Amino acid sequence: MKKAYRSLVPALLILLANLQTAPAATIDLFSPEDIRGPHIEELYMVIIRDPDAQVLALEKGDIDILGDITRPVDVEKLSRNENIDLSLAQAFHGFFLGFNLRKAPWTMQELRQAAWQAIPREEIVRGLFQGYAAPLASFLPPASPYYEGNILVYPHDMAGAKAWLSEKGWTWTEDNVLIPPGGTSPLGKMKLLSPTAQVAPTTAELSSRMASALRELGIPLEVEPMDFATMLSRIDEHDFDAYVLAWSMTRDPDSLYAFYHSSMDIEGGYNLPGIHDRELDRVLEDLKWAKDEKSALKAASEAQVMLSEKIPVIPVYSRYSIGAVSRKWKGIVKSPVTTGDNLWSLLNMEPVEGGSLPLYWCLSDEPRSLNPFGTSSAYDWQVLGLIYDAMIAIDPFTLEDIPWLATDWKMETIEKDGDRQTLLTFRLRKDIYWQDGEPLTPEDVKFTIEYLREKAIPRYYDNVSDVLEVTIDPEGDIQVRLDNVSYWYLHNIGGLPVFPEHIISRVKDWKNWQPSKLPHPSRDDLTQLIGTGPFIFREYRPGEFVRFTKNDLFWLLKR
């Protein structure tokens, strides 16, 4: 098989020269300490699934914020509209074609290698995105400080892919369907799970072209379009042959462990392909328990090199994030890695002409369940992220840790019973209240961590699996002792959403909990979906909107 070591570097976007900036409406010099919001009294997340309808709604003024713009024609059209402010940032984004390694034929590594080589990724991505995305050859996006570009890749070469399989003993029927080595029966028909063209037209077209290339190779793969929530359920249940899925990742390379370590191949876990490889596990464990940045960089690089050989998924593309905000709003926060459609903007935005206006934010699909324990849907977390807070936050310019629910913290390596362990200490703010008026206490944080660990909730399993003990010292500081030394423990624990003990302790079945539909135990005007965040959930009308009101108890308003 023809192989090469090289890096695919994202193309520069000519769009940058055309984007208009409104200095009076945006934040150029930003400090989280300056925020005193939110100022928005009422927020609607309007559900508009059709991209044409989304752009039209923005142009008509029916929505104020539209994020995740992917079609070049939309970007170019909106860039000419003087009433709209466009922003662009390099995204922590990766789009992958995944396989089910739990069953034939994808258990055979040479088939996955040939599939990578058979797909004309560069041609497809350049054609569909016209420069607004770049082919991805690695398993982290180029925006990541841990991105490794010098790995084994498989340049498009259909003849080479077929020659590789032939060398490994594969043959073809007269109808060009592959027959595995030593067998007489051709591969059976398989399905590629994909969102519908109505919701994600570019993804649907991408899926169609990749399936066509794989059929040309001899793999009888057809696209099966479906509702996104249904698709996620099928993947969670391992009921698939192949799938396409985009991931929004973070500044840390923890996605490598979560996506590809054997222990994460559990119901609801993120090891969707089901890869089990001891050698890979060892490297991923080195990454998870890296003691410092140097060892973390080394392990992340080794893991990406190894994944390029194992190929549980095929990296397809990484795109830039493009967002649009109506110029009737000021205080928009933008950075090289953050477009204007972000939480910082929501905390800082005000109408240019003063007064009070409801803000309308486009939500591109239905929330899946609004269960913070059971969902991994990005659409759910666009909602839930406005309700729940963590102890630390990330500065949108520097990507450094900044205080949030916690005012400060400390990370120590300790010796206990002959083992080296980590001790994290967090000090909470004193002026924070849950949206129902109950004060946030250290006990809430302790309860959250212990609950997530004891229930072994897949979404949070990797964050809390090493927790040995959570205590509260006489000064009220939360101390979390973990069974190893890891560079990532601060982010794993400090980045957890904190849940209210007086609500969650009543939940009998976390998997099927529907907090947005259940009444608050003591407040008639609230549901069980409450946090400490800046906006209070009020109602969800499927197919229409999710409505919030400002949380007048939000701690930033009182500084």
N, C-alpha and C positions, 0 to 999 in steps of 0.2 A: 504494500500500500504506500502511496506517495504521502509523505509526511513533511512537516516543516515546523521550525521554531521561529515564531515571529510575534510581533505585537500589532494589533489592530487599533490604531489611534483614531478617536472620533474626528470627523471632519469639522472645520470651522463653519459656523452658520452665517451665511450671507445676510440672514434676517436681522442680525444685530445692527447693521447699518440703517435699517429701515424702522426700527422700533422707536417710537416717540416716548419721551419721558416728561412727566409733569412734576417739576421740582417742588411745587407748592403742595402737592398731594402725596408725596412719598417721604420716607425716612431715609436720609443718606447717612447720618451719624446716629447710630442706634445704641441705646443702653437700656437693658431690661429694667434698670432701677428707675427709669423715667416713666414707666408705664403706670397709669392710674385708672385703668379701665376694668371692664368694658364700659363704653358709652352707649352701646346699642341696647335699646330697651326691648326690642322684639326681633327675633331671628327666625327666618324660615329657610329650611333646606328643601328646595323645590325639586321634586323628582321628575327629571326629564331624561329619558333614555335615548331618544333619537338625536344624533349629533347635529343634524340640520335644524331641528327644533331648538336645541340648546343655543346655537349661534343666533338664530332669529330672536329668541327670547332676550338675549343680551343686547342685541341691536335695538330692540323695541323698548328696552328698559324694564322688562318684566322680571329680569334677574340682574343682580349687581356684580356677582362674582361667578366666573366660570374657570375652573381649573382643569388640568389634565387634557389640554387641547393637543390633539395628535395629528390632525389632517392638515397638510401643508396649505390646501386651498383656504381653510378656515383661518390659519395664522396670517396669511397674506391679506385676506379680506379684512380681518379685524385690525391689522397694523395700519390700515388706511383710514380707520374711523377715529376722528379727533375726539370723540366722546369716551373712548376706551383706552385704558392704560395697559399695555402688554408688558409682561416681565418674563425673563428666561433665566433658567438656572440649570446647571449640570445635576442631573437627578441621581439618587441612589436607587437606580432602577435596573432590573434585568428581566428579560423575557426569554423563556426556555421552552423547548420541546422535551417533554418527559416521557419515560417509558415505565411500564410495570415490570420490574425485574423479578417479581415473585412467580412469574409463569413464562413458559415458552411463547414465542421464540426470543423474547428480549433478554432472557438469561444468558444468551450467547454474545459475548463481548465483541466478537468480530462483526456481528450484524449491526451493533450500535455504532461501531467505528465506520462501517461502510455507509450507514445512514447519514452520519455527519458529512462525509465526503460527497454524498449524492445530492445534498441540498444546496442550491446556489444562493446561499444566505446573502452574500454581498449584493448580488443582482436584485434579489427580492427586496431587501431592506432599502437599498438606495432608490429603487423604483417606487416603492410604496410611500416612503417618507421624504423623498426629495431633499435629503440633506439634513433633516430635522432629527435624525437618529443615526447611529452607527452600528455596523455589525459587531456583535460581541463574541469574543473568542475565549473568554475566561469566565470564572464562576463568581466573580465579584465585579461590580460596575467600575468603570474608570474613575468615577468620583471618589471611590473609596481610597483612603490612604494605604490600604492593604492590597490593592489591586496588583495582580501579577500578570504582566503582559507577555513575558517570555516563556511561553508554554507550548506544548505540543498541540498543533492544530491540524486540521484536515482540509486543505483547500479544495474547492469544488472540482471534481473530476469523476464524472459518471463512469467512464471507461475504466479508470483506475479502481473505483469502488467495486465494479463487477469483477475485475481481475483479482482483486484481493479476496473476494468471497470464493471465487473459483479455486484459488490457491488453497483455501481452507476446506475445500471439499463440497462446496455448495454447487447445485446445478439448477437448471431452469426448465420449466415445462414449455411446450410449444407456444403457450399463451403468455410467456414471460413471467411466470410465478415461481418464486424461489422454492427449492426443495432442500431441506437441511442435510448436512453430511450424513451418509450412511442410510438415509431414508428413501422412501419411494413416494410418500404423500407430500403434496405441496402445502405451503403455508395456508391456513384458513383465513377467511376474511376477518379484518380487524377494524376497530373504530378509533378515530382520533376525536376526543372530546374538545369542543370549542364553544365559546359564546356565540350567540346568534349575530347575524349581520346587522340586525336592527339595533342592537345594543353596542356592538363593537365591530363596525364594518371593516376596519383595517386588520384587526385580528382574524376575522373570518376569512378575509382574502388571503392573508398570510398562511393560515391553516390549509386553505385549499391548494395553494401553490406548493407547500411543503409535502402535502399528501400526494400530489401529482408527481413530484420528483421521486418519492419513495415507491410509488407504483411503477415508475419507469425502471427503478432498480430491481423490482420484482416482489415488493412487499405489498400485498393486497389491502391497503389502508384507505378507508373512506372517512370523510369528516362527518361527525355527528353533532350538529349544532343544538344547543339547548340553553335554557335559562341558566344564568350564572350560578344562582343558589343551588339549583339541581346538580349542576356540574360539580360544584364543590362537595356536595353530599356524595356523589358517585366516587369522587377521588378519595374522600375520607373513608369510604367503605371498601376501597381497593377494587372497585368494580369498573375497571377500565383496561384498555390496552395501551393507549397513549393519550397525552393531553398537552395543551398549551396553557401556560400560566405566566403572568407577570408578577414580579415581587418588588415591593418597595422595601429596600433594606436600610440599614443604619450606618453610622460612622464606624461601628465595630464590626469585625468579621465573624460575629457569632452565628450568622446565618449558615456558615459552612458546617459547623457542628450540628445545628438544628436540622439542616436539610439532608445531611449525608451520614450522620453517625448511626450505627445500628440500633442504639437504645432509643432513638427517636422514631423508629418504625412501630408506632403504636396507634391505636384508634384515635384519630384527631391529631396525631403528631405530624411534624413537618417533613419527615423523611418519606415524601410521597412516592418516589420510585421504589422504595423498599430495598435500597442497597445495603448489603451486609458484607463488609470486607475488613478483616482483622488488621491488615497493614494500614488501611485508610483510617480505621478507628484509632489506631495508635497515634497517628499524626494529628488527628482532630482532637484527641485528648491532650496532646502537647499544646495545642492551640488553646483549648479551654482552660488549661491550668498554667498558661504562660505566666511567668513571675514578673516580667517586665516587658517594655515595648520591643526591645531587641529580639527576645525569644518569641514574642507574638508575631512579629514580622516574618521571622524565619519559618515558623510553623504554618502560617497562613500561605506563604509562598509554596512550601512543600505540598500542602493540601491541594492547592490549585493545580500544581503540576501533576499530582497523582490522579486528580479527578479528570484531567484531560486524557488520561490513559484508560480510566475505568468507564467514563462516559455514562453516568446514570441519567443525565439529561444532556441535551445539546444547547449550548448558549446560542441565542439567535440575534438579539440586538439590545442595546441600551439607548435610551432616548433622553433628550433634554426635556425638562419640565417647562411647560409654557402655561401661564395663567393670565387671565384678563379681569380687570376690575373697572367698574364705571368711574369716570372722573368726577362724578358728583360726590364722591367720598374722598376725604383726606386722611393722612396718617397711615398710609399703606406701608408695610415693612417688607423690603426686598433685599436680597443678598445674592452673592454668587451661587449659593446652594439652596436658596429659598425664593420661590416666586411669591407674588402678592397674595395668593389664596392660602393663607396660613393662620394659625391661632394667634400669632403676635399681631397680625393685622386686625383680627377681630377684637383684640384687647385694646387696640389703639385708634381704630377708625372712628371718624365723625363725619356728619354731612358737611360739605364745603360751605353751604349757605346757612349753617347753624340749625338749631331746632332739633327735633327728634324724628327720625324716619325708621321704619322697619327695614331690615336688610335681608335681601333674598340671595341665597347661595345655591348654586345648582348641584344637586346630588344625582350622579349619572345612572344610578340603579337603586333598586329597593334595598333597604337594610334587610339582613338575613334573619336576625332574631332579636337583636339588641340585648343579647345575653353576654355580658362581659367575660363569662367563663367558657362559653361554648362556641363562640364565633371567632373566625379568623378573617372574615370578610372586611376588606378595606372600607366598604360603604357603611358597615356597622360602626367601624372605628372612627369614621368621620363624625359620627354622632356621639359615640361614647367618649371620644377624646375631648369633647367640650364639657363633659360631666365629671369625669374622674381625673384626679391629679396624682402626681408622683412626688417623691421627696426631693428629687433633683430635676433640673431641666437643662436644655442645651441652648447655648447662645447661638442665634441663627447666623451670626457672622463668623465667630471664631470656632464654633463647634466645641467649645469648652463647657465643662460642667458649671452650672450656676445654681445658687440656692433657690428652692421653691417651697414645698411644705417644710423642708428642713432648712434651718438657717446655716448650719455648718455640719461637718462630718469628719471622721477620722478613720483611717484604714491601717491596721497593725498586723504584723505577723507575730504569733504567740506560740509558745511550746506548751503542750498539754498531753500528759500521759505518753510522753516520748514522741509525739507527732507534732509537725508544724501545721498550724491552723491560721485562719484569718479571723480577726475581730473587727467588725464594722460598728462604729458608734455614730448615731444620728441625733441631733437636737432639733426638736420640732419648734415651729413658731407657736406663740402663745395666743395669737389672735385669729385662729381659723375655726370656722364653724361649718358643719354639714348644712346642706341646703334646707333642712327642716329645722334648723336652729340649734341642734345639739352640738356641743363643742367637739372638735377633733382632739383626740387624746393619744398618748403613746400606746395605750391599750388597743386602739384601732389598728395601728401599724403592726403591733405584735400579733393580733388576731389575723390580719390579712396574710402575713407571711406563713403563719402556722396553718391556716385554713388551706392555702394553696398547696402547701407541702403535704398535709395529711390527705387531702382529696386527690393528690397526684393529677391535677388538672393539666391536660396536655399542653395547652397554650403557655403555661407558666412553669412546666416541669423543669426545663433546663435552668430557669432562674433560681429555683428554690431547692433543687434536689440535693445540694450539698449542705443545706442548713442543718446544723446540729442542735442549736438552741437559740431562743430569742428571750431576752430578759430586759427589764426596765430597772435602771439603777436608781439610787435614792434621789438624784437630781432630776429624774424624769427622762433621762436619755435612753434611747433604744439601742441595745447592744445585740448584734447578730453574729453568732459564732458559726463558722463554716469549716467543713472538714477537708481543707486543703489550702493551698496558697494560689491565688489566681488574680491576674491583672484585671479581670472582668467583673469580679464580685461586686464592686461598687456600683457599676451600671446595672448589673443583674438585679440587685436588691433596691438600690436607690431609684431605678427607673420603673419599678412596679407601680401600677395604679393602686391607690389605697382605698379600701372599701369600708363602709360603716358597719361596725360590729353589731349595732342594735338592729340592723336590717338583715345582714347576711346570716347571723346566727339563727334566724328563723327559717332559712331556706333548707328544705328537706331533700330536694333533688336538684343539684346545681346544673345537671345536664339539660334539664327541661324547664329551668326557671325562666319565666317571662316577666321580668320586672316592669316593663313599660305597660303591661296589662293588669298588673296587680296593685290594689290600693295600698297606700302607705298605712302602717298600723295605727297612726295617731293623727294624721293630717288629711283632711278630705280633699285638699287642693293639690295633693302630690301623689305620685306613684312610688313604687319601691326603687325606681331608677333615680337614685339621688347620689350626689358626690359632693366634693368641695369646689368643683370647677366653676368657671365664670358664667355658665348658662344652665338654666333649669329646664329639663324636659317637660313639655306640657301635653303634646299629643302627636300621634303618628297616624296619618291617613294614607293607607297604601295607594300608590299611584298618584298621590297628590303632593304631600309635604310632611316634613317633621317640623314641629313648631317649638321654639324655646322662648323663654323670657330671661332678662338679665338677672343674675344672682346678686341681689343687693347686699348679701353677706360676704361676697367674695373679698378675700383679704387684700388684694391690690387696691380696692376702692377705699380702703380705710387707712392707707399709709399717709 
